[in-house]
Structure formats: C-alpha cells, structure tokens
Amino acid sequence: MTPLGRRLAETIRRTGPIGVDTFMAAALGDPEHGYYRTRDPLGAAGDFITAPEISQIFGELVGLWCADQWRQMGEPATVQLVELGPGRGTLMADLLRALAVLPGAAAAVRLHLVETSPVLRRHQASLLEAFAPHWHDSLETVPPGPLLLVANEFFDALPIRQWQRRAGIWHERRIGLDAEGRLAFGLGAASAPPVAPPPAEEGAIFETCEPGLGLAAALGRRLAAAPGAALVIDYGHVRTAPGETLQAVRRHRSVPVLEAPGEADLTAHVDFAALARILAGPGVQCWGPVTQERFLAANGALLRVARLTSGQPEAAAAAIREAARRLLDPAQMGSLFKVLAATSAGRPVPSGFSREQIA
C-alpha cells in the first residue's frame, strides 16, 4: 500500500468509509503525497500524454480560434487569457504563437494559469516567462473583464461521486476496508444523486462531478458579465448516462483504481450535457459538443499539416502526419475527445460549430 493509501486506511478505521470524491481529491491533490503535487505526469517517462504534447497543430489551432474570438468580441484592449490545468505549458506556448497573427490580440493578452502543482508551475514558468504569467489556485482569483478560457483535459480530473442502483434505489458508493485491511468499494445508505440520472438497470453505476458543475456555473457568470469565450476539450459523453468511467493510469497502462493512491492518475469521463446545462444560463450560449476531429478539421488541421510538411525530409513529414492522425483519427483521439464552446450571448457562431449545434 502506498503512503497515502496507509493514511486513508487509517482515516477509514477511525471515522468510517469515505466517498469516491474524497478518495480522488486526496489521491490527486494531497499536499504531501498527491499525484499532481509530486511529479510531472506527462510524456513517455510519465503516465500519459496529451494532445498538445503530440503535435503543435493542436495548440496552434486553439490559438487561432482564440484570436478569432477576440476579434468577434470587438478587439478589447485587455483580455484575460486563462488556461485551466496547463500541464507543462505546451498548449499555451503554441496558442500564443498562433495568436500573434493578430498583433493586437497578442498585445491585449494578460496570461493567467490555474495550476496547483508546484512541479508543473516550474515547467510553465520556464516556457512562458516572456508572457509574464500569473498563477492561480482557482478561477475565482482571475481578474474580471473580457475573457478567453481554455480547458484541455481538466474537467476529467475533478473529483467525482459514484452511485449504484440496488433494488430500484440509488446508493452512494463508498470506499472502506476489506477483511485484509485493503481499500475496497462498498455502498452507503440510500440517497439521491445531485444530478437526476436517466433510467438505469439494476447494478448500474452513475457518476456526478459537483466541482465541475460548480466551475461551469462560475464560468457562466463571468461570460454573462463581460464579453468572453471558453473552450472545453476533454474525453466524455454527449448525453448524461449511467456507466462507470473512473479509471487509474500508471506508466501508460490501466491499473485498479484503488491500487496505488497518489502514484497513479485518476480520471473520469466528462458529462458534457450536464456542463452545458449549467453553462448555458442567462447571457450565455453553448455550442456543441462536437468531436475533436470535426473541430480541428474545421479549423484548418489538414492545411496546417500541409504547411508544416512542405519542404521537409520524408521522415520528418511522416512524423508530422502521424501526430496529426492521432489527433484526428476516430479510432484514436478524434472521436473520444469532444469540444464544447461557450460564449457571451448574441455572438456569431464560433468557428468549428454550427447554428444547429447549440447545446
């Protein structure tokens, strides 16, 4: 058992079973042993790889989308550019390079990074020093005003709760100890999930992410109060549905969720329908979600591949094409990953979406 696992087991012995959200919050964010507090999880030497690390095309196209949104906002003299969970800063570096196609947009940007990991903050500082970033533990401390916000693979790491249907009644799933003292799943008393689940079969699991919904509500209030646009890119489902999606990844392989708290990444699929319902309040429009393939293709991915491969040796060109294929191929990231946009009301249809795709 990991050091954090032993601490959680002792807590359970003293006070009883804990919620899945409590377990997940500790496993990822514990100040001493939390996964994101103690390591750089990205890349071949880490546990997973994200789209910005695969190809520069991803961040560049997001940057062009942001530049277009700034123009549609009326080209404000100052705009808060925010990334939630910026990783190593790779996406933001590529985004800012593309944003420079509109010099006024680049000059208007005030960069804000919502990041709690000291390890990743150091990476971000090294890569983005020229843009004078400001770091925040949450969106709440980002200054008000016109806003451009990007969240790539952020919502999937927010703590979730799980519920299981038994004898026609929902019970919250809890984590206790088995006969050998190991962490084990169990059920608590009957209780209703905070998000109404659709019809489900006996034994079905239903997941809710209250921190994600709270963040969506806060973001919606900002977009209603000042011109802005937000882009959420993550893996998840278009409609609210039952299903167990919580997973643990270690060294690029799936491992049991309770096996190594603090030493494995934990994620769950994002419920885009629930996010959109909260975001799309008075003064805010939501668009999509669309697949990552559709969003990137509509924003010029293939044209960018052609530009980057032009004049390159065949080996280099093949590597560029293969990286882009990983982003676009429905059998890889193109279909699993979805893109949801939110804008202040009354704005034109964002690039990559259509009028029929209003959430």
C-alpha positions in Angstrom: 0.0 0.0 0.0 1.3 3.5 -0.8 2.0 6.0 1.9 -1.2 7.9 1.0 -3.1 4.6 1.0 -2.0 3.8 4.5 -3.1 7.3 5.6 -6.5 6.8 4.0 -6.9 3.4 5.6 -6.2 4.8 9.0 -8.8 7.6 8.4 -11.4 5.0 7.4 -10.6 2.9 10.6 -11.2 6.0 12.7 -14.2 7.6 11.0 -15.7 5.1 8.6 -15.9 4.8 4.8 -15.2 7.8 2.6 -16.7 9.0 -0.7 -15.1 8.4 -4.0 -14.7 12.2 -4.3 -12.8 12.3 -1.1 -10.5 9.5 -2.3 -10.0 11.1 -5.6 -9.3 14.6 -4.2 -6.7 13.1 -1.8 -5.1 10.8 -4.5 -4.6 13.8 -6.9 -4.2 16.8 -4.6 -2.9 15.8 -1.2 -0.1 18.3 -0.4 2.4 15.7 0.6 1.5 12.6 -1.5 -1.0 13.8 -4.1 -0.3 12.7 -7.7 -0.3 16.2 -9.2 1.6 17.7 -6.3 4.6 15.5 -6.5 5.5 14.8 -10.2 5.4 15.6 -13.9 3.0 13.0 -15.2 3.3 13.8 -18.9 5.3 12.2 -21.7 6.9 8.9 -22.4 8.6 8.9 -19.0 5.4 9.8 -17.2 2.0 8.1 -17.1 0.1 9.7 -20.1 0.4 12.1 -23.0 -2.0 14.9 -24.0 -2.8 16.3 -27.4 -0.5 19.4 -27.1 2.4 17.1 -26.4 1.6 15.0 -29.5 1.5 17.8 -32.1 2.0 21.6 -32.2 -1.0 21.7 -34.5 -3.4 21.3 -31.6 -2.3 24.4 -29.7 -1.9 26.4 -32.8 -5.5 25.8 -34.0 -6.8 26.6 -30.5 -4.8 29.8 -30.6 -6.3 30.8 -34.0 -9.8 30.1 -32.6 -9.0 32.4 -29.6 -7.7 35.1 -32.0 -11.0 34.9 -33.9 -13.0 35.1 -30.7 -11.0 38.2 -29.6 -11.8 39.8 -32.9 -15.5 39.0 -32.6 -15.5 40.4 -29.0 -14.7 43.8 -30.5 -10.9 43.6 -30.0 -10.9 44.7 -26.4 -7.6 46.4 -25.3 -7.2 43.9 -22.4 -8.4 40.3 -22.3 -7.8 37.7 -19.6 -6.4 34.7 -21.3 -6.9 31.7 -18.9 -5.9 28.1 -19.1 -7.2 25.6 -16.6 -4.6 22.9 -15.8 -1.9 24.0 -18.3 0.4 20.9 -17.9 3.9 21.8 -19.0 2.6 25.0 -20.7 3.0 23.4 -24.2 -0.6 24.2 -25.3 -0.3 27.8 -24.2 3.1 28.3 -25.9 1.7 27.1 -29.2 -1.5 29.0 -28.6 0.3 32.3 -28.0 2.5 31.8 -31.1 -0.6 31.4 -33.2 -2.4 34.3 -31.5 0.3 36.6 -32.7 -1.2 36.5 -36.2 -3.3 39.3 -34.8 -0.7 41.6 -33.2 -3.5 43.5 -31.3 -4.7 40.2 -29.7 -1.2 39.3 -28.5 -0.7 42.8 -27.0 -4.1 42.6 -25.3 -3.5 39.3 -23.5 -2.9 39.1 -19.8 -1.9 35.5 -19.1 -3.4 33.5 -16.2 -2.7 29.9 -15.4 -4.9 27.9 -13.0 -2.5 25.4 -11.6 -2.0 23.8 -8.2 1.1 21.6 -9.0 4.4 23.1 -7.9 6.2 20.8 -10.3 4.2 21.8 -13.3 4.3 25.5 -12.4 8.1 25.4 -12.7 7.7 23.9 -16.2 5.2 26.6 -17.1 7.4 29.4 -15.7 10.4 28.2 -17.8 8.4 28.0 -21.1 6.1 31.1 -20.7 8.3 33.5 -18.8 8.2 36.1 -21.7 4.4 36.4 -21.3 4.6 37.3 -17.6 2.1 34.6 -16.4 0.1 34.9 -13.2 -0.7 31.7 -11.3 -4.0 30.9 -9.5 -5.3 28.0 -7.4 -8.8 28.6 -8.9 -10.7 30.7 -11.4 -12.1 32.8 -8.6 -8.9 34.9 -8.3 -8.6 35.7 -12.0 -9.4 39.4 -12.5 -12.8 40.3 -14.1 -13.2 41.6 -17.6 -13.2 40.2 -21.2 -12.2 36.5 -21.1 -10.7 33.8 -23.3 -10.5 30.5 -21.4 -9.2 27.1 -22.5 -9.5 23.8 -20.5 -7.9 20.8 -22.2 -8.2 17.5 -20.2 -9.0 19.5 -17.0 -12.6 18.5 -16.1 -11.8 14.8 -16.3 -9.5 15.1 -13.3 -12.0 16.8 -11.0 -13.3 14.6 -8.1 -16.5 12.6 -8.9 -19.1 10.8 -6.8 -20.4 7.5 -7.7 -23.9 6.0 -7.2 -25.1 2.4 -7.6 -28.7 1.2 -8.2 -29.8 -1.6 -5.9 -33.4 -2.8 -5.7 -34.5 0.2 -7.6 -32.9 2.7 -5.3 -29.7 4.7 -5.7 -26.9 4.4 -3.0 -23.7 6.4 -2.9 -20.7 4.3 -3.5 -18.2 4.5 -0.6 -14.6 3.3 0.0 -13.9 1.2 3.1 -11.6 -1.7 4.0 -11.9 -5.4 3.3 -11.0 -8.2 5.7 -7.3 -7.8 4.9 -7.4 -4.1 5.6 -7.1 -3.1 1.9 -9.2 -0.3 0.3 -12.4 -1.7 -1.1 -15.6 -0.3 -2.6 -18.9 -0.6 -0.8 -22.3 1.1 -0.6 -23.7 3.7 1.8 -27.2 4.5 2.7 -29.9 5.2 0.0 -29.6 8.8 -1.3 -30.5 10.7 -4.4 -27.7 11.8 -6.8 -27.5 15.6 -7.2 -28.0 15.3 -10.9 -31.1 13.3 -12.0 -30.0 10.1 -13.6 -31.7 8.6 -16.6 -33.4 5.2 -16.3 -30.9 2.6 -15.4 -30.7 -1.1 -14.8 -30.1 -2.9 -11.5 -26.5 -2.6 -10.5 -25.8 0.4 -12.8 -23.2 3.0 -11.8 -23.9 6.7 -12.2 -21.3 9.4 -11.8 -21.6 13.1 -10.9 -18.9 15.8 -10.7 -20.1 18.6 -8.5 -16.8 20.6 -8.6 -17.1 20.6 -12.4 -20.6 21.8 -12.3 -19.7 24.5 -9.8 -16.8 25.6 -12.0 -19.2 25.7 -15.0 -21.6 27.9 -13.1 -18.8 30.3 -12.1 -17.6 30.4 -15.7 -21.1 31.1 -16.9 -21.4 34.1 -14.6 -18.2 35.5 -16.0 -19.3 35.1 -19.6 -22.6 36.8 -18.7 -20.9 39.7 -17.0 -18.3 40.6 -19.7 -17.6 39.6 -23.3 -15.8 36.2 -23.5 -15.5 32.7 -24.9 -14.4 29.4 -23.4 -13.3 26.1 -25.0 -13.6 22.8 -23.1 -11.8 19.9 -24.7 -11.9 16.5 -23.0 -13.0 12.9 -23.3 -16.5 12.1 -22.3 -20.1 11.6 -23.4 -22.5 13.8 -25.2 -25.6 12.8 -23.1 -26.0 12.2 -19.4 -26.0 8.4 -19.0 -25.2 5.7 -16.4 -21.8 4.0 -16.7 -18.6 3.5 -14.7 -15.8 5.5 -16.3 -13.5 6.2 -13.3 -10.0 4.9 -14.2 -6.5 4.9 -13.0 -3.4 5.0 -15.3 0.2 4.4 -14.3 3.1 4.2 -16.8 0.6 4.4 -19.7 -1.3 1.4 -18.5 -4.6 1.0 -16.7 -4.4 -0.2 -13.1 -7.0 -0.9 -10.5 -8.5 2.4 -9.2 -7.7 1.7 -5.5 -4.3 0.1 -6.0 -1.9 3.0 -5.8 -3.5 6.2 -4.5 -1.1 9.1 -5.0 1.0 7.2 -7.6 -1.5 6.8 -10.4 -3.5 9.3 -12.4 -7.3 9.2 -11.8 -9.8 10.5 -14.4 -13.5 10.0 -15.3 -15.4 10.8 -18.5 -16.9 14.3 -18.6 -20.7 14.7 -18.8 -20.8 17.4 -21.5 -24.6 17.6 -21.3 -24.5 18.4 -17.6 -21.8 21.0 -18.2 -23.8 22.7 -21.0 -27.0 22.8 -18.9 -25.1 24.7 -16.2 -23.1 27.0 -18.5 -26.0 28.0 -20.8 -27.7 30.3 -18.4 -28.9 33.9 -19.0 -26.5 35.8 -21.2 -24.5 32.7 -22.3 -24.7 30.4 -25.3 -23.2 26.9 -25.5 -22.1 25.3 -28.7 -21.6 21.6 -29.3 -20.1 19.4 -28.2 -18.5 18.2 -31.5 -15.8 15.6 -31.9 -12.2 16.7 -31.7 -11.8 15.5 -35.3 -14.6 17.8 -36.5 -13.3 20.8 -34.5 -9.7 20.5 -35.6 -10.6 19.8 -39.3 -13.0 22.7 -39.4 -10.3 25.0 -38.1 -7.7 24.0 -40.7 -5.8 21.0 -39.4 -5.1 19.5 -42.8 -4.0 22.8 -44.2 -1.6 23.2 -41.3 -0.3 19.7 -41.8 0.4 20.6 -45.5 2.2 23.8 -44.5 4.4 22.0 -41.8 5.3 19.1 -44.1 6.2 21.3 -47.1 9.9 21.0 -47.9 10.6 18.6 -45.0 12.5 15.4 -45.4 10.2 12.4 -45.8 10.9 11.1 -42.3 10.1 14.4 -40.6 7.0 14.9 -42.8 5.8 11.4 -41.9 6.2 12.1 -38.2 4.1 15.3 -38.6 1.4 13.5 -40.5 1.3 10.6 -37.9 1.0 13.0 -35.0 -1.9 14.8 -36.7 -3.5 11.4 -37.4 -3.5 10.6 -33.7 -5.4 13.8 -33.0 -8.0 13.3 -35.9 -8.5 9.6 -36.3 -11.8 8.5 -34.8 -10.1 5.2 -33.7 -7.6 7.2 -31.6 -8.4 10.7 -30.2 -10.7 12.1 -32.9 -14.0 10.6 -31.7 -13.5 10.0 -27.9 -12.5 13.6 -27.3 -15.2 16.3 -27.5 -15.1 20.1 -27.8 -17.7 22.3 -26.1 -17.7 26.1 -26.6 -19.4 28.8 -24.5 -19.7 32.4 -25.5 -21.4 35.5 -24.2 -24.9 35.8 -25.7 -25.5 37.4 -29.1 -22.2 36.4 -30.6 -21.7 34.8 -34.1 -21.4 31.0 -34.4 -17.9 30.1 -33.2 -15.5 28.5 -35.8 -15.9 24.7 -35.8 -19.5 24.7 -34.7 -22.8 25.4 -36.4 -26.1 27.1 -35.6 -27.7 23.6 -35.2 -25.2 22.7 -32.6 -26.4 25.0 -29.8 -26.3 22.9 -26.6 
